[in-house]
Amino acid sequence: MNTLETIKNYVTSNISYELANESDFFELDLVDSLFALQLVTFVEQQFGFSIEPDDLDIAHFCSIAALHRFVEAKLG
Amino acid sequence: MNSDLTESQLAVRSRIRDFAKTHIEPVANEIDTAQVTPAFVIMAMAENGWLGAALPTDWGGGGLDPLEYGLVTEEIGRVSSAVRSLMTVHNMSTQALLRFGSDEQRARWLPSLCKGQKTIAFALTEPDTRGAIGEINTVVEKDGDGYRLTGKKTWITYGQIADLFLVFAREGKMPVALLVERGSPGFTTEPIVDPLGTRGSMLAKIHFDRVRVEMSNRVGKVGAGLSFVASTALDHGRYSVAWGATGIARACLEASTQFATHCTQNTSALIAHQLVQRRLTNILMHETTARALCYRAAQFRCRQDARAAAETSLAKYHAADVAFDAATNAVAIHGGMGCSADLPIARYLRDATVLNIIEGTQEMLQTSLSSYAARKLHAEQ
């Protein structure tokens, strides 16, 4: 499974709505801050890198596509 | 459950139990009535390594794992919710700094915080917002290479004495987290007297009147103040409160069982009466389920499971309810003595009431936990 599919599977398995990759699930009020923390832990565990203070921008965590771009950039 | 504890965990529990009985329990009622935690208690907590017990050894902390830290919190919470609240705020704020602080901030603050030489408080709640996380009226404005901070905070645990404050404000519409030192010009605190519960937690109102804050004291990025920094701190706080609430329930069970066994009514021991049996059974059942959810949250945290924060909220939600219920039953079993200042029973009830409000009210947790329930159901289908 590639990075995008892994992220998409995780997010959609946690949100009971159909989501486009660019849908901002925080703006749509589908999730709360607990889910933000959940996503941070998921990304660290799944992709094996530490999220640094400078990475903690909600813009990186607000949609499947944003998460994908962030993870790809971190993985270099 | 106890049989699952390792030798190391059992040793930690034994040490903290002895410490709590020796250093805190004898003065717990006095802490409540005087509304002050004596300096010698705080010093003993620091010198014995309990204040920084869950913080990394690299920085001078105790390096306990989440379950060990939970056991410690339960033992402290069993004897004094006020002292437990010191551990809670100190640990939750330091954990946020550990996670999101810059290298410079960590190097500057973590050694003294982890060793308990300095204490840190968490300043989020404001007079007009009643704890709503997204409504912050405290603001910063740019001032050269730093900020000017203006606003008010309230219900700040150990705000009367903390050395450092993790303060949440808005920069424009974006939330920011800042480290502010006591003694900064324009920073003042005002004690809150006669609160209902955790009366020894030295609550304070804080006023910031254009307090100068260096840019290097901002924790995390602009915009990350609430979603990440405050949320992480509150997650650690809820974990601590959950175990502390379980400690209150255990204290209620122990006191009520002892009282019902030794007191008689109509020539038979209270415990022989079926209505008393029912109350004791309910306390036992609830105390057991609260601890089970705390253990479950500990397991999620130990394996750094992504659902740990939600499971922690669930444990806090249940344990806070349980503590209140247990204390209500304990008062009923003790009758008039349950209302007396000579016993800690009334204190348990007042402290348990507070646990239903702090680190996210029960109603706020219902909102996030119902969302978690939907996610959980969806993930399992």
Interface residues (C-beta under 8 A of the other chain):
Chain A: S13 N14 I15 S16 V31 D32 S33 L34 F35 A36 L37 Q38 L39 V40 T41 F42 E44 Q45 P53 D54 L56 D57 I58
Chain B: R99 F100 G101 S102 I133 V219 G220 K221 G223 A224 L226 S227 F228 S231 T232 D235 Q304 D305 A306 R307 A308 A309 A310 S313 T367 S368 S371 Y372 A374 R375 L377 H378 A379
